[in-house]
Amino acid sequence: MMIGIMLNKSEAKEIEYLIKKELEELLSDFKDDQIEPMVKSVLEERYHALFRLFTLLASPAECTRFCRRKQEYQ
């Protein structure tokens, strides 16, 4: 299944901004030791979905800001 969407520049920037904020929130949640492992696994799925979407909108330099090192999620 493939779904397409057409955005103008301002709409793309707005969506990029929203995804960025959500990714920042998820990255901070991953560092919180009080969050249960089951919840973190759900957050991990959400992170991967948002990050894949973010890579379609953002520059590679911006994407590297939100990349997680393998040791962070093992």
Predicted model as a PDB file, atoms N, CA, C, CB and O in Angstrom, pLDDT in the B-factor column:
MODEL        1                                                                  
ATOM      1  N   MET A   1       0.850  -1.176   0.000  1.00 82.00           N  
ATOM      2  CA  MET A   1       0.000   0.000   0.000  1.00 82.00           C  
ATOM      3  C   MET A   1       0.890   1.232   0.000  1.00 82.00           C  
ATOM      4  CB  MET A   1      -0.964   0.002   1.220  1.00 82.00           C  
ATOM      5  O   MET A   1       1.806   1.346   0.814  1.00 82.00           O  
ATOM      6  N   MET A   2       0.621   2.135  -0.900  1.00 80.00           N  
ATOM      7  CA  MET A   2       1.394   3.370  -0.969  1.00 80.00           C  
ATOM      8  C   MET A   2       0.431   4.546  -0.913  1.00 80.00           C  
ATOM      9  CB  MET A   2       2.266   3.422  -2.261  1.00 80.00           C  
ATOM     10  O   MET A   2      -0.572   4.583  -1.625  1.00 80.00           O  
ATOM     11  N   ILE A   3       0.753   5.493  -0.062  1.00 83.00           N  
ATOM     12  CA  ILE A   3      -0.062   6.694   0.065  1.00 83.00           C  
ATOM     13  C   ILE A   3       0.849   7.881  -0.232  1.00 83.00           C  
ATOM     14  CB  ILE A   3      -0.722   6.808   1.498  1.00 83.00           C  
ATOM     15  O   ILE A   3       1.962   7.958   0.289  1.00 83.00           O  
ATOM     16  N   GLY A   4       0.391   8.781  -1.045  1.00 86.00           N  
ATOM     17  CA  GLY A   4       1.168   9.967  -1.383  1.00 86.00           C  
ATOM     18  C   GLY A   4       0.519  11.208  -0.808  1.00 86.00           C  
ATOM     19  O   GLY A   4      -0.672  11.226  -0.498  1.00 86.00           O  
ATOM     20  N   ILE A   5       1.328  12.242  -0.672  1.00 86.00           N  
ATOM     21  CA  ILE A   5       0.820  13.514  -0.161  1.00 86.00           C  
ATOM     22  C   ILE A   5       1.609  14.635  -0.829  1.00 86.00           C  
ATOM     23  CB  ILE A   5       0.935  13.593   1.407  1.00 86.00           C  
ATOM     24  O   ILE A   5       2.826  14.545  -0.985  1.00 86.00           O  
ATOM     25  N   MET A   6       0.913  15.670  -1.212  1.00 91.00           N  
ATOM     26  CA  MET A   6       1.566  16.824  -1.817  1.00 91.00           C  
ATOM     27  C   MET A   6       1.533  17.966  -0.806  1.00 91.00           C  
ATOM     28  CB  MET A   6       0.870  17.236  -3.165  1.00 91.00           C  
ATOM     29  O   MET A   6       0.478  18.319  -0.278  1.00 91.00           O  
ATOM     30  N   LEU A   7       2.694  18.528  -0.550  1.00 90.00           N  
ATOM     31  CA  LEU A   7       2.812  19.629   0.407  1.00 90.00           C  
ATOM     32  C   LEU A   7       3.548  20.786  -0.246  1.00 90.00           C  
ATOM     33  CB  LEU A   7       3.546  19.173   1.696  1.00 90.00           C  
ATOM     34  O   LEU A   7       4.451  20.584  -1.059  1.00 90.00           O  
ATOM     35  N   ASN A   8       3.155  21.994   0.115  1.00 94.00           N  
ATOM     36  CA  ASN A   8       3.988  23.116  -0.307  1.00 94.00           C  
ATOM     37  C   ASN A   8       5.108  23.283   0.719  1.00 94.00           C  
ATOM     38  CB  ASN A   8       3.144  24.436  -0.452  1.00 94.00           C  
ATOM     39  O   ASN A   8       5.127  22.585   1.733  1.00 94.00           O  
ATOM     40  N   LYS A   9       6.030  24.192   0.468  1.00 93.00           N  
ATOM     41  CA  LYS A   9       7.207  24.322   1.339  1.00 93.00           C  
ATOM     42  C   LYS A   9       6.846  24.641   2.778  1.00 93.00           C  
ATOM     43  CB  LYS A   9       8.124  25.394   0.810  1.00 93.00           C  
ATOM     44  O   LYS A   9       7.427  24.071   3.701  1.00 93.00           O  
ATOM     45  N   SER A  10       5.903  25.536   2.982  1.00 95.00           N  
ATOM     46  CA  SER A  10       5.562  25.921   4.355  1.00 95.00           C  
ATOM     47  C   SER A  10       4.897  24.767   5.103  1.00 95.00           C  
ATOM     48  CB  SER A  10       4.635  27.147   4.351  1.00 95.00           C  
ATOM     49  O   SER A  10       5.135  24.586   6.297  1.00 95.00           O  
ATOM     50  N   GLU A  11       4.076  23.994   4.418  1.00 94.00           N  
ATOM     51  CA  GLU A  11       3.454  22.836   5.054  1.00 94.00           C  
ATOM     52  C   GLU A  11       4.486  21.774   5.411  1.00 94.00           C  
ATOM     53  CB  GLU A  11       2.388  22.241   4.142  1.00 94.00           C  
ATOM     54  O   GLU A  11       4.420  21.159   6.475  1.00 94.00           O  
ATOM     55  N   ALA A  12       5.441  21.568   4.507  1.00 92.00           N  
ATOM     56  CA  ALA A  12       6.501  20.592   4.770  1.00 92.00           C  
ATOM     57  C   ALA A  12       7.341  21.026   5.964  1.00 92.00           C  
ATOM     58  CB  ALA A  12       7.394  20.412   3.528  1.00 92.00           C  
ATOM     59  O   ALA A  12       7.710  20.198   6.797  1.00 92.00           O  
ATOM     60  N   LYS A  13       7.645  22.316   6.052  1.00 94.00           N  
ATOM     61  CA  LYS A  13       8.422  22.825   7.192  1.00 94.00           C  
ATOM     62  C   LYS A  13       7.648  22.675   8.496  1.00 94.00           C  
ATOM     63  CB  LYS A  13       8.796  24.299   6.972  1.00 94.00           C  
ATOM     64  O   LYS A  13       8.226  22.358   9.536  1.00 94.00           O  
ATOM     65  N   GLU A  14       6.339  22.906   8.435  1.00 96.00           N  
ATOM     66  CA  GLU A  14       5.503  22.761   9.633  1.00 96.00           C  
ATOM     67  C   GLU A  14       5.477  21.309  10.109  1.00 96.00           C  
ATOM     68  CB  GLU A  14       4.068  23.249   9.350  1.00 96.00           C  
ATOM     69  O   GLU A  14       5.612  21.046  11.304  1.00 96.00           O  
ATOM     70  N   ILE A  15       5.308  20.381   9.193  1.00 95.00           N  
ATOM     71  CA  ILE A  15       5.310  18.958   9.558  1.00 95.00           C  
ATOM     72  C   ILE A  15       6.682  18.542  10.065  1.00 95.00           C  
ATOM     73  CB  ILE A  15       4.901  18.083   8.354  1.00 95.00           C  
ATOM     74  O   ILE A  15       6.789  17.785  11.029  1.00 95.00           O  
ATOM     75  N   GLU A  16       7.730  19.033   9.418  1.00 95.00           N  
ATOM     76  CA  GLU A  16       9.097  18.737   9.876  1.00 95.00           C  
ATOM     77  C   GLU A  16       9.297  19.226  11.305  1.00 95.00           C  
ATOM     78  CB  GLU A  16      10.142  19.388   8.940  1.00 95.00           C  
ATOM     79  O   GLU A  16       9.889  18.524  12.127  1.00 95.00           O  
ATOM     80  N   TYR A  17       8.810  20.421  11.602  1.00 97.00           N  
ATOM     81  CA  TYR A  17       8.925  20.979  12.947  1.00 97.00           C  
ATOM     82  C   TYR A  17       8.187  20.116  13.969  1.00 97.00           C  
ATOM     83  CB  TYR A  17       8.381  22.411  12.976  1.00 97.00           C  
ATOM     84  O   TYR A  17       8.718  19.830  15.042  1.00 97.00           O  
ATOM     85  N   LEU A  18       6.960  19.700  13.635  1.00 97.00           N  
ATOM     86  CA  LEU A  18       6.176  18.872  14.559  1.00 97.00           C  
ATOM     87  C   LEU A  18       6.851  17.527  14.819  1.00 97.00           C  
ATOM     88  CB  LEU A  18       4.767  18.648  14.002  1.00 97.00           C  
ATOM     89  O   LEU A  18       6.896  17.060  15.957  1.00 97.00           O  
ATOM     90  N   ILE A  19       7.366  16.915  13.775  1.00 97.00           N  
ATOM     91  CA  ILE A  19       8.046  15.628  13.934  1.00 97.00           C  
ATOM     92  C   ILE A  19       9.313  15.803  14.763  1.00 97.00           C  
ATOM     93  CB  ILE A  19       8.385  15.013  12.556  1.00 97.00           C  
ATOM     94  O   ILE A  19       9.634  14.963  15.603  1.00 97.00           O  
ATOM     95  N   LYS A  20      10.027  16.893  14.522  1.00 96.00           N  
ATOM     96  CA  LYS A  20      11.249  17.177  15.297  1.00 96.00           C  
ATOM     97  C   LYS A  20      10.953  17.269  16.782  1.00 96.00           C  
ATOM     98  CB  LYS A  20      11.898  18.480  14.819  1.00 96.00           C  
ATOM     99  O   LYS A  20      11.666  16.691  17.602  1.00 96.00           O  
ATOM    100  N   LYS A  21       9.905  17.995  17.123  1.00 97.00           N  
ATOM    101  CA  LYS A  21       9.529  18.139  18.531  1.00 97.00           C  
ATOM    102  C   LYS A  21       9.159  16.796  19.146  1.00 97.00           C  
ATOM    103  CB  LYS A  21       8.362  19.117  18.673  1.00 97.00           C  
ATOM    104  O   LYS A  21       9.532  16.508  20.283  1.00 97.00           O  
ATOM    105  N   GLU A  22       8.431  15.979  18.403  1.00 97.00           N  
ATOM    106  CA  GLU A  22       8.043  14.661  18.906  1.00 97.00           C  
ATOM    107  C   GLU A  22       9.265  13.765  19.081  1.00 97.00           C  
ATOM    108  CB  GLU A  22       7.034  13.998  17.954  1.00 97.00           C  
ATOM    109  O   GLU A  22       9.358  13.027  20.062  1.00 97.00           O  
ATOM    110  N   LEU A  23      10.204  13.827  18.136  1.00 97.00           N  
ATOM    111  CA  LEU A  23      11.424  13.025  18.252  1.00 97.00           C  
ATOM    112  C   LEU A  23      12.253  13.464  19.459  1.00 97.00           C  
ATOM    113  CB  LEU A  23      12.261  13.132  16.966  1.00 97.00           C  
ATOM    114  O   LEU A  23      12.815  12.627  20.167  1.00 97.00           O  
ATOM    115  N   GLU A  24      12.330  14.772  19.690  1.00 96.00           N  
ATOM    116  CA  GLU A  24      13.061  15.269  20.862  1.00 96.00           C  
ATOM    117  C   GLU A  24      12.433  14.741  22.147  1.00 96.00           C  
ATOM    118  CB  GLU A  24      13.082  16.813  20.875  1.00 96.00           C  
ATOM    119  O   GLU A  24      13.138  14.341  23.074  1.00 96.00           O  
ATOM    120  N   GLU A  25      11.111  14.744  22.194  1.00 96.00           N  
ATOM    121  CA  GLU A  25      10.401  14.244  23.373  1.00 96.00           C  
ATOM    122  C   GLU A  25      10.659  12.750  23.574  1.00 96.00           C  
ATOM    123  CB  GLU A  25       8.890  14.508  23.242  1.00 96.00           C  
ATOM    124  O   GLU A  25      10.886  12.298  24.696  1.00 96.00           O  
ATOM    125  N   LEU A  26      10.624  11.999  22.491  1.00 96.00           N  
ATOM    126  CA  LEU A  26      10.887  10.558  22.590  1.00 96.00           C  
ATOM    127  C   LEU A  26      12.316  10.286  23.052  1.00 96.00           C  
ATOM    128  CB  LEU A  26      10.636   9.875  21.239  1.00 96.00           C  
ATOM    129  O   LEU A  26      12.540   9.409  23.886  1.00 96.00           O  
ATOM    130  N   LEU A  27      13.275  11.024  22.520  1.00 94.00           N  
ATOM    131  CA  LEU A  27      14.668  10.827  22.933  1.00 94.00           C  
ATOM    132  C   LEU A  27      14.859  11.124  24.415  1.00 94.00           C  
ATOM    133  CB  LEU A  27      15.597  11.711  22.103  1.00 94.00           C  
ATOM    134  O   LEU A  27      15.635  10.448  25.090  1.00 94.00           O  
ATOM    135  N   SER A  28      14.161  12.124  24.918  1.00 94.00           N  
ATOM    136  CA  SER A  28      14.264  12.406  26.352  1.00 94.00           C  
ATOM    137  C   SER A  28      13.575  11.322  27.176  1.00 94.00           C  
ATOM    138  CB  SER A  28      13.656  13.777  26.673  1.00 94.00           C  
ATOM    139  O   SER A  28      14.030  10.991  28.271  1.00 94.00           O  
ATOM    140  N   ASP A  29      12.480  10.770  26.656  1.00 94.00           N  
ATOM    141  CA  ASP A  29      11.793   9.677  27.361  1.00 94.00           C  
ATOM    142  C   ASP A  29      12.660   8.422  27.426  1.00 94.00           C  
ATOM    143  CB  ASP A  29      10.460   9.351  26.670  1.00 94.00           C  
ATOM    144  O   ASP A  29      12.610   7.693  28.417  1.00 94.00           O  
ATOM    145  N   PHE A  30      13.441   8.164  26.404  1.00 92.00           N  
ATOM    146  CA  PHE A  30      14.311   6.988  26.403  1.00 92.00           C  
ATOM    147  C   PHE A  30      15.345   7.056  27.534  1.00 92.00           C  
ATOM    148  CB  PHE A  30      15.021   6.858  25.050  1.00 92.00           C  
ATOM    149  O   PHE A  30      15.792   6.023  28.034  1.00 92.00           O  
ATOM    150  N   LYS A  31      15.714   8.258  27.925  1.00 91.00           N  
ATOM    151  CA  LYS A  31      16.716   8.438  28.989  1.00 91.00           C  
ATOM    152  C   LYS A  31      16.115   8.334  30.384  1.00 91.00           C  
ATOM    153  CB  LYS A  31      17.399   9.782  28.837  1.00 91.00           C  
ATOM    154  O   LYS A  31      16.845   8.215  31.368  1.00 91.00           O  
ATOM    155  N   ASP A  32      14.786   8.377  30.474  1.00 93.00           N  
ATOM    156  CA  ASP A  32      14.094   8.332  31.762  1.00 93.00           C  
ATOM    157  C   ASP A  32      14.051   6.893  32.273  1.00 93.00           C  
ATOM    158  CB  ASP A  32      12.657   8.910  31.637  1.00 93.00           C  
ATOM    159  O   ASP A  32      13.455   6.021  31.641  1.00 93.00           O  
ATOM    160  N   ASP A  33      14.678   6.655  33.402  1.00 92.00           N  
ATOM    161  CA  ASP A  33      14.737   5.310  33.975  1.00 92.00           C  
ATOM    162  C   ASP A  33      13.431   4.888  34.646  1.00 92.00           C  
ATOM    163  CB  ASP A  33      15.860   5.235  34.976  1.00 92.00           C  
ATOM    164  O   ASP A  33      13.247   3.709  34.948  1.00 92.00           O  
ATOM    165  N   GLN A  34      12.540   5.820  34.878  1.00 95.00           N  
ATOM    166  CA  GLN A  34      11.279   5.494  35.551  1.00 95.00           C  
ATOM    167  C   GLN A  34      10.241   4.904  34.600  1.00 95.00           C  
ATOM    168  CB  GLN A  34      10.713   6.733  36.211  1.00 95.00           C  
ATOM    169  O   GLN A  34       9.231   4.360  35.046  1.00 95.00           O  
ATOM    170  N   ILE A  35      10.480   5.007  33.309  1.00 94.00           N  
ATOM    171  CA  ILE A  35       9.542   4.459  32.330  1.00 94.00           C  
ATOM    172  C   ILE A  35       9.780   2.958  32.198  1.00 94.00           C  
ATOM    173  CB  ILE A  35       9.694   5.168  30.949  1.00 94.00           C  
ATOM    174  O   ILE A  35      10.920   2.517  32.053  1.00 94.00           O  
ATOM    175  N   GLU A  36       8.715   2.183  32.246  1.00 94.00           N  
ATOM    176  CA  GLU A  36       8.808   0.730  32.200  1.00 94.00           C  
ATOM    177  C   GLU A  36       9.287   0.254  30.827  1.00 94.00           C  
ATOM    178  CB  GLU A  36       7.452   0.101  32.537  1.00 94.00           C  
ATOM    179  O   GLU A  36       9.041   0.910  29.815  1.00 94.00           O  
ATOM    180  N   PRO A  37       9.967  -0.885  30.801  1.00 92.00           N  
ATOM    181  CA  PRO A  37      10.476  -1.422  29.534  1.00 92.00           C  
ATOM    182  C   PRO A  37       9.389  -1.668  28.479  1.00 92.00           C  
ATOM    183  CB  PRO A  37      11.205  -2.709  29.796  1.00 92.00           C  
ATOM    184  O   PRO A  37       9.626  -1.467  27.288  1.00 92.00           O  
ATOM    185  N   MET A  38       8.204  -2.102  28.911  1.00 95.00           N  
ATOM    186  CA  MET A  38       7.125  -2.335  27.950  1.00 95.00           C  
ATOM    187  C   MET A  38       6.726  -1.024  27.265  1.00 95.00           C  
ATOM    188  CB  MET A  38       5.900  -2.969  28.651  1.00 95.00           C  
ATOM    189  O   MET A  38       6.492  -0.990  26.057  1.00 95.00           O  
ATOM    190  N   VAL A  39       6.653   0.035  28.041  1.00 95.00           N  
ATOM    191  CA  VAL A  39       6.300   1.347  27.495  1.00 95.00           C  
ATOM    192  C   VAL A  39       7.413   1.828  26.571  1.00 95.00           C  
ATOM    193  CB  VAL A  39       6.051   2.377  28.635  1.00 95.00           C  
ATOM    194  O   VAL A  39       7.143   2.410  25.521  1.00 95.00           O  
ATOM    195  N   LYS A  40       8.659   1.587  26.958  1.00 93.00           N  
ATOM    196  CA  LYS A  40       9.776   2.001  26.118  1.00 93.00           C  
ATOM    197  C   LYS A  40       9.780   1.273  24.782  1.00 93.00           C  
ATOM    198  CB  LYS A  40      11.088   1.761  26.838  1.00 93.00           C  
ATOM    199  O   LYS A  40      10.189   1.844  23.770  1.00 93.00           O  
ATOM    200  N   SER A  41       9.334   0.031  24.764  1.00 94.00           N  
ATOM    201  CA  SER A  41       9.278  -0.690  23.487  1.00 94.00           C  
ATOM    202  C   SER A  41       8.233  -0.074  22.558  1.00 94.00           C  
ATOM    203  CB  SER A  41       8.964  -2.180  23.722  1.00 94.00           C  
ATOM    204  O   SER A  41       8.436  -0.022  21.345  1.00 94.00           O  
ATOM    205  N   VAL A  42       7.122   0.391  23.119  1.00 96.00           N  
ATOM    206  CA  VAL A  42       6.105   1.073  22.313  1.00 96.00           C  
ATOM    207  C   VAL A  42       6.654   2.419  21.818  1.00 96.00           C  
ATOM    208  CB  VAL A  42       4.795   1.284  23.139  1.00 96.00           C  
ATOM    209  O   VAL A  42       6.427   2.810  20.674  1.00 96.00           O  
ATOM    210  N   LEU A  43       7.373   3.111  22.692  1.00 95.00           N  
ATOM    211  CA  LEU A  43       7.996   4.374  22.292  1.00 95.00           C  
ATOM    212  C   LEU A  43       9.013   4.144  21.184  1.00 95.00           C  
ATOM    213  CB  LEU A  43       8.669   5.051  23.497  1.00 95.00           C  
ATOM    214  O   LEU A  43       9.157   4.970  20.283  1.00 95.00           O  
ATOM    215  N   GLU A  44       9.713   3.025  21.253  1.00 94.00           N  
ATOM    216  CA  GLU A  44      10.703   2.674  20.232  1.00 94.00           C  
ATOM    217  C   GLU A  44      10.033   2.502  18.868  1.00 94.00           C  
ATOM    218  CB  GLU A  44      11.451   1.382  20.625  1.00 94.00           C  
ATOM    219  O   GLU A  44      10.559   2.975  17.860  1.00 94.00           O  
ATOM    220  N   GLU A  45       8.892   1.837  18.825  1.00 95.00           N  
ATOM    221  CA  GLU A  45       8.153   1.671  17.570  1.00 95.00           C  
ATOM    222  C   GLU A  45       7.716   3.020  17.022  1.00 95.00           C  
ATOM    223  CB  GLU A  45       6.932   0.764  17.776  1.00 95.00           C  
ATOM    224  O   GLU A  45       7.817   3.281  15.823  1.00 95.00           O  
ATOM    225  N   ARG A  46       7.233   3.864  17.906  1.00 96.00           N  
ATOM    226  CA  ARG A  46       6.800   5.209  17.495  1.00 96.00           C  
ATOM    227  C   ARG A  46       7.977   6.010  16.964  1.00 96.00           C  
ATOM    228  CB  ARG A  46       6.142   5.956  18.672  1.00 96.00           C  
ATOM    229  O   ARG A  46       7.859   6.710  15.958  1.00 96.00           O  
ATOM    230  N   TYR A  47       9.106   5.907  17.643  1.00 96.00           N  
ATOM    231  CA  TYR A  47      10.318   6.608  17.211  1.00 96.00           C  
ATOM    232  C   TYR A  47      10.707   6.189  15.796  1.00 96.00           C  
ATOM    233  CB  TYR A  47      11.479   6.332  18.185  1.00 96.00           C  
ATOM    234  O   TYR A  47      10.986   7.042  14.954  1.00 96.00           O  
ATOM    235  N   HIS A  48      10.729   4.893  15.529  1.00 95.00           N  
ATOM    236  CA  HIS A  48      11.136   4.401  14.210  1.00 95.00           C  
ATOM    237  C   HIS A  48      10.196   4.901  13.110  1.00 95.00           C  
ATOM    238  CB  HIS A  48      11.174   2.868  14.205  1.00 95.00           C  
ATOM    239  O   HIS A  48      10.649   5.298  12.037  1.00 95.00           O  
ATOM    240  N   ALA A  49       8.897   4.882  13.379  1.00 95.00           N  
ATOM    241  CA  ALA A  49       7.930   5.351  12.387  1.00 95.00           C  
ATOM    242  C   ALA A  49       8.111   6.845  12.107  1.00 95.00           C  
ATOM    243  CB  ALA A  49       6.496   5.073  12.867  1.00 95.00           C  
ATOM    244  O   ALA A  49       8.115   7.270  10.952  1.00 95.00           O  
ATOM    245  N   LEU A  50       8.261   7.632  13.168  1.00 96.00           N  
ATOM    246  CA  LEU A  50       8.445   9.077  12.989  1.00 96.00           C  
ATOM    247  C   LEU A  50       9.780   9.398  12.330  1.00 96.00           C  
ATOM    248  CB  LEU A  50       8.349   9.792  14.333  1.00 96.00           C  
ATOM    249  O   LEU A  50       9.864  10.304  11.502  1.00 96.00           O  
ATOM    250  N   PHE A  51      10.816   8.661  12.694  1.00 96.00           N  
ATOM    251  CA  PHE A  51      12.127   8.934  12.114  1.00 96.00           C  
ATOM    252  C   PHE A  51      12.121   8.630  10.611  1.00 96.00           C  
ATOM    253  CB  PHE A  51      13.216   8.103  12.830  1.00 96.00           C  
ATOM    254  O   PHE A  51      12.707   9.377   9.827  1.00 96.00           O  
ATOM    255  N   ARG A  52      11.462   7.536  10.207  1.00 94.00           N  
ATOM    256  CA  ARG A  52      11.374   7.230   8.774  1.00 94.00           C  
ATOM    257  C   ARG A  52      10.651   8.348   8.035  1.00 94.00           C  
ATOM    258  CB  ARG A  52      10.651   5.885   8.546  1.00 94.00           C  
ATOM    259  O   ARG A  52      11.066   8.737   6.943  1.00 94.00           O  
ATOM    260  N   LEU A  53       9.595   8.859   8.605  1.00 93.00           N  
ATOM    261  CA  LEU A  53       8.869   9.966   7.998  1.00 93.00           C  
ATOM    262  C   LEU A  53       9.736  11.226   7.961  1.00 93.00           C  
ATOM    263  CB  LEU A  53       7.565  10.236   8.765  1.00 93.00           C  
ATOM    264  O   LEU A  53       9.736  11.962   6.975  1.00 93.00           O  
ATOM    265  N   PHE A  54      10.463  11.460   9.035  1.00 95.00           N  
ATOM    266  CA  PHE A  54      11.338  12.639   9.123  1.00 95.00           C  
ATOM    267  C   PHE A  54      12.417  12.606   8.046  1.00 95.00           C  
ATOM    268  CB  PHE A  54      11.989  12.722  10.512  1.00 95.00           C  
ATOM    269  O   PHE A  54      12.770  13.650   7.496  1.00 95.00           O  
ATOM    270  N   THR A  55      12.946  11.424   7.740  1.00 94.00           N  
ATOM    271  CA  THR A  55      14.002  11.331   6.726  1.00 94.00           C  
ATOM    272  C   THR A  55      13.497  11.721   5.343  1.00 94.00           C  
ATOM    273  CB  THR A  55      14.569   9.917   6.685  1.00 94.00           C  
ATOM    274  O   THR A  55      14.291  12.098   4.481  1.00 94.00           O  
ATOM    275  N   LEU A  56      12.192  11.636   5.118  1.00 91.00           N  
ATOM    276  CA  LEU A  56      11.635  12.044   3.832  1.00 91.00           C  
ATOM    277  C   LEU A  56      11.556  13.558   3.693  1.00 91.00           C  
ATOM    278  CB  LEU A  56      10.262  11.444   3.649  1.00 91.00           C  
ATOM    279  O   LEU A  56      11.538  14.084   2.580  1.00 91.00           O  
ATOM    280  N   LEU A  57      11.510  14.253   4.818  1.00 91.00           N  
ATOM    281  CA  LEU A  57      11.323  15.704   4.799  1.00 91.00           C  
ATOM    282  C   LEU A  57      12.600  16.491   5.079  1.00 91.00           C  
ATOM    283  CB  LEU A  57      10.280  16.087   5.801  1.00 91.00           C  
ATOM    284  O   LEU A  57      12.796  17.576   4.533  1.00 91.00           O  
ATOM    285  N   ALA A  58      13.452  15.955   5.914  1.00 92.00           N  
ATOM    286  CA  ALA A  58      14.594  16.722   6.414  1.00 92.00           C  
ATOM    287  C   ALA A  58      15.873  16.398   5.646  1.00 92.00           C  
ATOM    288  CB  ALA A  58      14.800  16.448   7.900  1.00 92.00           C  
ATOM    289  O   ALA A  58      15.967  15.394   4.940  1.00 92.00           O  
ATOM    290  N   SER A  59      16.842  17.277   5.807  1.00 92.00           N  
ATOM    291  CA  SER A  59      18.154  17.064   5.193  1.00 92.00           C  
ATOM    292  C   SER A  59      18.902  15.981   5.968  1.00 92.00           C  
ATOM    293  CB  SER A  59      18.978  18.387   5.161  1.00 92.00           C  
ATOM    294  O   SER A  59      18.594  15.727   7.132  1.00 92.00           O  
ATOM    295  N   PRO A  60      19.878  15.344   5.332  1.00 93.00           N  
ATOM    296  CA  PRO A  60      20.664  14.324   6.043  1.00 93.00           C  
ATOM    297  C   PRO A  60      21.332  14.868   7.305  1.00 93.00           C  
ATOM    298  CB  PRO A  60      21.726  13.752   5.119  1.00 93.00           C  
ATOM    299  O   PRO A  60      21.447  14.156   8.304  1.00 93.00           O  
ATOM    300  N   ALA A  61      21.766  16.108   7.264  1.00 92.00           N  
ATOM    301  CA  ALA A  61      22.404  16.701   8.446  1.00 92.00           C  
ATOM    302  C   ALA A  61      21.415  16.794   9.606  1.00 92.00           C  
ATOM    303  CB  ALA A  61      22.964  18.101   8.112  1.00 92.00           C  
ATOM    304  O   ALA A  61      21.775  16.538  10.755  1.00 92.00           O  
ATOM    305  N   GLU A  62      20.173  17.159   9.305  1.00 92.00           N  
ATOM    306  CA  GLU A  62      19.145  17.221  10.350  1.00 92.00           C  
ATOM    307  C   GLU A  62      18.829  15.834  10.880  1.00 92.00           C  
ATOM    308  CB  GLU A  62      17.868  17.881   9.815  1.00 92.00           C  
ATOM    309  O   GLU A  62      18.604  15.655  12.077  1.00 92.00           O  
ATOM    310  N   CYS A  63      18.812  14.859   9.993  1.00 93.00           N  
ATOM    311  CA  CYS A  63      18.480  13.487  10.399  1.00 93.00           C  
ATOM    312  C   CYS A  63      19.514  12.924  11.369  1.00 93.00           C  
ATOM    313  CB  CYS A  63      18.374  12.581   9.170  1.00 93.00           C  
ATOM    314  O   CYS A  63      19.162  12.193  12.295  1.00 93.00           O  
ATOM    315  N   THR A  64      20.767  13.253  11.165  1.00 92.00           N  
ATOM    316  CA  THR A  64      21.807  12.725  12.051  1.00 92.00           C  
ATOM    317  C   THR A  64      21.635  13.224  13.478  1.00 92.00           C  
ATOM    318  CB  THR A  64      23.187  13.109  11.533  1.00 92.00           C  
ATOM    319  O   THR A  64      22.086  12.580  14.426  1.00 92.00           O  
ATOM    320  N   ARG A  65      20.987  14.363  13.629  1.00 91.00           N  
ATOM    321  CA  ARG A  65      20.729  14.899  14.971  1.00 91.00           C  
ATOM    322  C   ARG A  65      19.838  13.977  15.792  1.00 91.00           C  
ATOM    323  CB  ARG A  65      20.088  16.275  14.872  1.00 91.00           C  
ATOM    324  O   ARG A  65      19.920  13.948  17.020  1.00 91.00           O  
ATOM    325  N   PHE A  66      18.983  13.221  15.099  1.00 91.00           N  
ATOM    326  CA  PHE A  66      18.021  12.374  15.788  1.00 91.00           C  
ATOM    327  C   PHE A  66      18.335  10.888  15.679  1.00 91.00           C  
ATOM    328  CB  PHE A  66      16.655  12.631  15.251  1.00 91.00           C  
ATOM    329  O   PHE A  66      17.534  10.053  16.101  1.00 91.00           O  
ATOM    330  N   CYS A  67      19.481  10.552  15.123  1.00 90.00           N  
ATOM    331  CA  CYS A  67      19.893   9.146  15.047  1.00 90.00           C  
ATOM    332  C   CYS A  67      20.280   8.675  16.433  1.00 90.00           C  
ATOM    333  CB  CYS A  67      21.074   8.951  14.050  1.00 90.00           C  
ATOM    334  O   CYS A  67      20.905   9.406  17.203  1.00 90.00           O  
ATOM    335  N   ARG A  68      19.904   7.451  16.739  1.00 84.00           N  
ATOM    336  CA  ARG A  68      20.292   6.862  18.026  1.00 84.00           C  
ATOM    337  C   ARG A  68      21.428   5.884  17.770  1.00 84.00           C  
ATOM    338  CB  ARG A  68      19.077   6.147  18.727  1.00 84.00           C  
ATOM    339  O   ARG A  68      21.433   5.164  16.772  1.00 84.00           O  
ATOM    340  N   ARG A  69      22.374   5.870  18.671  1.00 74.00           N  
ATOM    341  CA  ARG A  69      23.454   4.883  18.574  1.00 74.00           C  
ATOM    342  C   ARG A  69      22.907   3.534  18.979  1.00 74.00           C  
ATOM    343  CB  ARG A  69      24.674   5.277  19.464  1.00 74.00           C  
ATOM    344  O   ARG A  69      21.998   3.445  19.804  1.00 74.00           O  
ATOM    345  N   LYS A  70      23.460   2.484  18.398  1.00 65.00           N  
ATOM    346  CA  LYS A  70      22.965   1.132  18.647  1.00 65.00           C  
ATOM    347  C   LYS A  70      23.007   0.788  20.144  1.00 65.00           C  
ATOM    348  CB  LYS A  70      23.791   0.113  17.848  1.00 65.00           C  
ATOM    349  O   LYS A  70      22.109   0.112  20.646  1.00 65.00           O  
ATOM    350  N   GLN A  71      24.034   1.246  20.851  1.00 55.00           N  
ATOM    351  CA  GLN A  71      24.146   0.931  22.263  1.00 55.00           C  
ATOM    352  C   GLN A  71      23.053   1.588  23.096  1.00 55.00           C  
ATOM    353  CB  GLN A  71      25.495   1.350  22.774  1.00 55.00           C  
ATOM    354  O   GLN A  71      22.788   1.142  24.212  1.00 55.00           O  
ATOM    355  N   GLU A  72      22.410   2.636  22.585  1.00 58.00           N  
ATOM    356  CA  GLU A  72      21.367   3.322  23.338  1.00 58.00           C  
ATOM    357  C   GLU A  72      20.082   2.519  23.420  1.00 58.00           C  
ATOM    358  CB  GLU A  72      21.083   4.661  22.720  1.00 58.00           C  
ATOM    359  O   GLU A  72      19.310   2.685  24.365  1.00 58.00           O  
ATOM    360  N   TYR A  73      19.838   1.654  22.451  1.00 56.00           N  
ATOM    361  CA  TYR A  73      18.567   0.942  22.473  1.00 56.00           C  
ATOM    362  C   TYR A  73      18.702  -0.560  22.588  1.00 56.00           C  
ATOM    363  CB  TYR A  73      17.801   1.262  21.254  1.00 56.00           C  
ATOM    364  O   TYR A  73      17.742  -1.281  22.318  1.00 56.00           O  
ATOM    365  N   GLN A  74      19.841  -1.046  22.974  1.00 55.00           N  
ATOM    366  CA  GLN A  74      20.006  -2.486  23.202  1.00 55.00           C  
ATOM    367  C   GLN A  74      19.851  -2.815  24.644  1.00 55.00           C  
ATOM    368  CB  GLN A  74      21.349  -2.968  22.714  1.00 55.00           C  
ATOM    369  O   GLN A  74      19.957  -3.980  25.027  1.00 55.00           O  
TER     370      GLN A  74                                                      
ENDMDL                                                                          
END                                                                             
